[in-house]
Amino acid sequence: MTAQQWSDFCVLIGQYDWSNDQELASAEGRMRRTSEVLPKIEEWVAARTANEILETAAPFRIPVGR
């Protein structure tokens, strides 16, 4: 995931502050903070159907799939 894709993903899931966090811009930084990041992502995903996620991510050009 590129830094731009990560930033767009943060906006997509409503975690705007993450998009400005330099540590989270890298996969390594996100791995260090998995306990913070993963629960928020899981919560967002659990609240939506697969189709909703696909339709929401497409305009952002965020790579997603079933």
N, CA, C and O atoms as a GROMACS GRO file, in nm:
protein
  264
    1MET      N    1   0.084  -0.116   0.000
    1MET     CA    2   0.000   0.000   0.000
    1MET      C    3   0.090   0.124   0.000
    1MET      O    4   0.179   0.138   0.083
    2THR      N    5   0.063   0.212  -0.094
    2THR     CA    6   0.140   0.336  -0.099
    2THR      C    7   0.095   0.431   0.010
    2THR      O    8  -0.010   0.413   0.071
    3ALA      N    9   0.176   0.533   0.034
    3ALA     CA   10   0.140   0.634   0.134
    3ALA      C   11   0.009   0.702   0.096
    3ALA      O   12  -0.073   0.732   0.183
    4GLN      N   13  -0.012   0.726  -0.033
    4GLN     CA   14  -0.138   0.789  -0.078
    4GLN      C   15  -0.256   0.696  -0.055
    4GLN      O   16  -0.362   0.740  -0.012
    5GLN      N   17  -0.238   0.567  -0.084
    5GLN     CA   18  -0.346   0.472  -0.060
    5GLN      C   19  -0.378   0.465   0.089
    5GLN      O   20  -0.495   0.459   0.127
    6TRP      N   21  -0.276   0.466   0.173
    6TRP     CA   22  -0.298   0.464   0.317
    6TRP      C   23  -0.376   0.588   0.360
    6TRP      O   24  -0.472   0.578   0.437
    7SER      N   25  -0.336   0.705   0.311
    7SER     CA   26  -0.404   0.829   0.345
    7SER      C   27  -0.551   0.823   0.302
    7SER      O   28  -0.640   0.862   0.378
    8ASP      N   29  -0.576   0.776   0.182
    8ASP     CA   30  -0.713   0.764   0.133
    8ASP      C   31  -0.792   0.663   0.216
    8ASP      O   32  -0.910   0.684   0.246
    9PHE      N   33  -0.727   0.555   0.254
    9PHE     CA   34  -0.792   0.454   0.338
    9PHE      C   35  -0.831   0.513   0.473
    9PHE      O   36  -0.940   0.486   0.523
   10CYS      N   37  -0.744   0.594   0.530
   10CYS     CA   38  -0.774   0.658   0.658
   10CYS      C   39  -0.898   0.745   0.648
   10CYS      O   40  -0.984   0.744   0.736
   11VAL      N   41  -0.908   0.820   0.539
   11VAL     CA   42  -1.026   0.902   0.516
   11VAL      C   43  -1.148   0.812   0.499
   11VAL      O   44  -1.255   0.840   0.555
   12LEU      N   45  -1.133   0.707   0.423
   12LEU     CA   46  -1.243   0.613   0.398
   12LEU      C   47  -1.303   0.560   0.527
   12LEU      O   48  -1.425   0.553   0.540
   13ILE      N   49  -1.219   0.523   0.623
   13ILE     CA   50  -1.269   0.463   0.746
   13ILE      C   51  -1.288   0.566   0.859
   13ILE      O   52  -1.319   0.529   0.972
   14GLY      N   53  -1.269   0.694   0.827
   14GLY     CA   54  -1.294   0.798   0.925
   14GLY      C   55  -1.186   0.818   1.029
   14GLY      O   56  -1.211   0.877   1.134
   15GLN      N   57  -1.067   0.769   1.001
   15GLN     CA   58  -0.953   0.787   1.093
   15GLN      C   59  -0.860   0.894   1.036
   15GLN      O   60  -0.746   0.867   1.000
   16TYR      N   61  -0.912   1.016   1.028
   16TYR     CA   62  -0.841   1.126   0.963
   16TYR      C   63  -0.705   1.155   1.026
   16TYR      O   64  -0.610   1.189   0.955
   17ASP      N   65  -0.695   1.142   1.158
   17ASP     CA   66  -0.570   1.170   1.226
   17ASP      C   67  -0.459   1.074   1.184
   17ASP      O   68  -0.341   1.111   1.186
   18TRP      N   69  -0.495   0.953   1.147
   18TRP     CA   70  -0.393   0.856   1.103
   18TRP      C   71  -0.324   0.902   0.975
   18TRP      O   72  -0.205   0.876   0.955
   19SER      N   73  -0.397   0.972   0.887
   19SER     CA   74  -0.338   1.011   0.759
   19SER      C   75  -0.226   1.114   0.776
   19SER      O   76  -0.144   1.130   0.686
   20ASN      N   77  -0.223   1.182   0.890
   20ASN     CA   78  -0.117   1.280   0.916
   20ASN      C   79  -0.006   1.225   1.005
   20ASN      O   80   0.088   1.296   1.039
   21ASP      N   81  -0.019   1.099   1.042
   21ASP     CA   82   0.079   1.036   1.132
   21ASP      C   83   0.189   0.972   1.047
   21ASP      O   84   0.165   0.872   0.979
   22GLN      N   85   0.307   1.028   1.052
   22GLN     CA   86   0.418   0.980   0.968
   22GLN      C   87   0.455   0.835   0.995
   22GLN      O   88   0.492   0.763   0.903
   23GLU      N   89   0.446   0.793   1.119
   23GLU     CA   90   0.480   0.654   1.150
   23GLU      C   91   0.384   0.558   1.082
   23GLU      O   92   0.425   0.452   1.033
   24LEU      N   93   0.257   0.592   1.078
   24LEU     CA   94   0.158   0.505   1.016
   24LEU      C   95   0.162   0.508   0.863
   24LEU      O   96   0.097   0.425   0.799
   25ALA      N   97   0.236   0.599   0.807
   25ALA     CA   98   0.246   0.607   0.661
   25ALA      C   99   0.323   0.488   0.603
   25ALA      O  100   0.312   0.459   0.484
   26SER      N  101   0.400   0.419   0.686
   26SER     CA  102   0.475   0.303   0.638
   26SER      C  103   0.416   0.174   0.695
   26SER      O  104   0.359   0.173   0.804
   27ALA      N  105   0.430   0.068   0.620
   27ALA     CA  106   0.382  -0.063   0.666
   27ALA      C  107   0.452  -0.102   0.795
   27ALA      O  108   0.390  -0.160   0.884
   28GLU      N  109   0.579  -0.073   0.804
   28GLU     CA  110   0.655  -0.103   0.925
   28GLU      C  111   0.597  -0.030   1.046
   28GLU      O  112   0.583  -0.088   1.154
   29GLY      N  113   0.565   0.096   1.028
   29GLY     CA  114   0.506   0.174   1.137
   29GLY      C  115   0.370   0.119   1.178
   29GLY      O  116   0.338   0.114   1.297
   30ARG      N  117   0.291   0.079   1.080
   30ARG     CA  118   0.160   0.021   1.111
   30ARG      C  119   0.174  -0.110   1.184
   30ARG      O  120   0.094  -0.141   1.272
   31MET      N  121   0.275  -0.188   1.150
   31MET     CA  122   0.298  -0.316   1.219
   31MET      C  123   0.336  -0.291   1.365
   31MET      O  124   0.292  -0.366   1.453
   32ARG      N  125   0.416  -0.189   1.391
   32ARG     CA  126   0.452  -0.156   1.528
   32ARG      C  127   0.331  -0.116   1.611
   32ARG      O  128   0.328  -0.134   1.733
   33ARG      N  129   0.231  -0.062   1.544
   33ARG     CA  130   0.112  -0.012   1.616
   33ARG      C  131  -0.014  -0.093   1.583
   33ARG      O  132  -0.125  -0.041   1.586
   34THR      N  133   0.007  -0.219   1.552
   34THR     CA  134  -0.105  -0.307   1.516
   34THR      C  135  -0.214  -0.307   1.621
   34THR      O  136  -0.333  -0.307   1.587
   35SER      N  137  -0.177  -0.308   1.747
   35SER     CA  138  -0.278  -0.315   1.853
   35SER      C  139  -0.368  -0.191   1.855
   35SER      O  140  -0.479  -0.196   1.908
   36GLU      N  141  -0.322  -0.083   1.799
   36GLU     CA  142  -0.401   0.039   1.789
   36GLU      C  143  -0.482   0.042   1.660
   36GLU      O  144  -0.599   0.080   1.660
   37VAL      N  145  -0.418   0.004   1.550
   37VAL     CA  146  -0.477   0.018   1.418
   37VAL      C  147  -0.577  -0.093   1.384
   37VAL      O  148  -0.687  -0.064   1.336
   38LEU      N  149  -0.541  -0.216   1.408
   38LEU     CA  150  -0.623  -0.329   1.365
   38LEU      C  151  -0.764  -0.328   1.424
   38LEU      O  152  -0.860  -0.351   1.350
   39PRO      N  153  -0.783  -0.304   1.553
   39PRO     CA  154  -0.920  -0.303   1.606
   39PRO      C  155  -1.012  -0.200   1.540
   39PRO      O  156  -1.130  -0.227   1.518
   40LYS      N  157  -0.957  -0.084   1.508
   40LYS     CA  158  -1.038   0.021   1.443
   40LYS      C  159  -1.077  -0.022   1.301
   40LYS      O  160  -1.190   0.001   1.258
   41ILE      N  161  -0.983  -0.084   1.230
   41ILE     CA  162  -1.013  -0.132   1.095
   41ILE      C  163  -1.116  -0.244   1.101
   41ILE      O  164  -1.211  -0.245   1.023
   42GLU      N  165  -1.098  -0.337   1.193
   42GLU     CA  166  -1.192  -0.448   1.207
   42GLU      C  167  -1.332  -0.398   1.242
   42GLU      O  168  -1.431  -0.451   1.191
   43GLU      N  169  -1.340  -0.298   1.327
   43GLU     CA  170  -1.469  -0.240   1.365
   43GLU      C  171  -1.539  -0.181   1.243
   43GLU      O  172  -1.659  -0.202   1.224
   44TRP      N  173  -1.464  -0.108   1.162
   44TRP     CA  174  -1.521  -0.044   1.043
   44TRP      C  175  -1.569  -0.151   0.945
   44TRP      O  176  -1.679  -0.141   0.890
   45VAL      N  177  -1.487  -0.252   0.922
   45VAL     CA  178  -1.522  -0.359   0.828
   45VAL      C  179  -1.644  -0.437   0.876
   45VAL      O  180  -1.732  -0.469   0.797
   46ALA      N  181  -1.650  -0.467   1.005
   46ALA     CA  182  -1.759  -0.547   1.060
   46ALA      C  183  -1.895  -0.479   1.047
   46ALA      O  184  -1.998  -0.545   1.045
   47ALA      N  185  -1.893  -0.347   1.038
   47ALA     CA  186  -2.018  -0.271   1.030
   47ALA      C  187  -2.072  -0.259   0.887
   47ALA      O  188  -2.175  -0.195   0.866
   48ARG      N  189  -2.004  -0.320   0.789
   48ARG     CA  190  -2.042  -0.306   0.650
   48ARG      C  191  -2.044  -0.440   0.578
   48ARG      O  192  -1.975  -0.535   0.618
   49THR      N  193  -2.123  -0.446   0.473
   49THR     CA  194  -2.122  -0.565   0.389
   49THR      C  195  -2.003  -0.556   0.294
   49THR      O  196  -1.944  -0.450   0.276
   50ALA      N  197  -1.970  -0.668   0.233
   50ALA     CA  198  -1.861  -0.669   0.135
   50ALA      C  199  -1.892  -0.574   0.020
   50ALA      O  200  -1.803  -0.502  -0.027
   51ASN      N  201  -2.015  -0.573  -0.026
   51ASN     CA  202  -2.052  -0.483  -0.136
   51ASN      C  203  -2.039  -0.337  -0.097
   51ASN      O  204  -1.994  -0.255  -0.177
   52GLU      N  205  -2.077  -0.303   0.026
   52GLU     CA  206  -2.062  -0.165   0.072
   52GLU      C  207  -1.916  -0.124   0.074
   52GLU      O  208  -1.882  -0.012   0.035
   53ILE      N  209  -1.832  -0.212   0.119
   53ILE     CA  210  -1.688  -0.182   0.124
   53ILE      C  211  -1.633  -0.163  -0.017
   53ILE      O  212  -1.560  -0.067  -0.044
   54LEU      N  213  -1.668  -0.254  -0.107
   54LEU     CA  214  -1.621  -0.242  -0.246
   54LEU      C  215  -1.669  -0.113  -0.310
   54LEU      O  216  -1.591  -0.044  -0.377
   55GLU      N  217  -1.795  -0.080  -0.291
   55GLU     CA  218  -1.851   0.041  -0.352
   55GLU      C  219  -1.791   0.168  -0.291
   55GLU      O  220  -1.774   0.268  -0.361
   56THR      N  221  -1.760   0.166  -0.164
   56THR     CA  222  -1.704   0.282  -0.097
   56THR      C  223  -1.557   0.301  -0.133
   56THR      O  224  -1.511   0.414  -0.148
   57ALA      N  225  -1.484   0.193  -0.147
   57ALA     CA  226  -1.340   0.201  -0.175
   57ALA      C  227  -1.310   0.235  -0.321
   57ALA      O  228  -1.208   0.297  -0.351
   58ALA      N  229  -1.398   0.195  -0.411
   58ALA     CA  230  -1.371   0.214  -0.554
   58ALA      C  231  -1.342   0.360  -0.593
   58ALA      O  232  -1.244   0.384  -0.663
   59PRO      N  233  -1.422   0.457  -0.549
   59PRO     CA  234  -1.391   0.596  -0.588
   59PRO      C  235  -1.256   0.645  -0.537
   59PRO      O  236  -1.195   0.734  -0.596
   60PHE      N  237  -1.210   0.587  -0.428
   60PHE     CA  238  -1.079   0.624  -0.373
   60PHE      C  239  -0.964   0.553  -0.445
   60PHE      O  240  -0.847   0.584  -0.424
   61ARG      N  241  -1.001   0.457  -0.530
   61ARG     CA  242  -0.903   0.374  -0.601
   61ARG      C  243  -0.817   0.294  -0.503
   61ARG      O  244  -0.698   0.271  -0.524
   62ILE      N  245  -0.881   0.253  -0.395
   62ILE     CA  246  -0.815   0.168  -0.295
   62ILE      C  247  -0.834   0.023  -0.339
   62ILE      O  248  -0.947  -0.021  -0.360
   63PRO      N  249  -0.726  -0.051  -0.354
   63PRO     CA  250  -0.738  -0.190  -0.399
   63PRO      C  251  -0.809  -0.277  -0.293
   63PRO      O  252  -0.760  -0.294  -0.182
   64VAL      N  253  -0.922  -0.330  -0.332
   64VAL     CA  254  -0.998  -0.419  -0.246
   64VAL      C  255  -1.052  -0.535  -0.330
   64VAL      O  256  -1.058  -0.525  -0.453
   65GLY      N  257  -1.088  -0.640  -0.266
   65GLY     CA  258  -1.147  -0.753  -0.337
   65GLY      C  259  -1.207  -0.850  -0.239
   65GLY      O  260  -1.182  -0.845  -0.118
   66ARG      N  261  -1.287  -0.938  -0.294
   66ARG     CA  262  -1.350  -1.040  -0.210
   66ARG      C  263  -1.264  -1.161  -0.201
   66ARG      O  264  -1.302  -1.258  -0.134
   0.00000   0.00000   0.00000
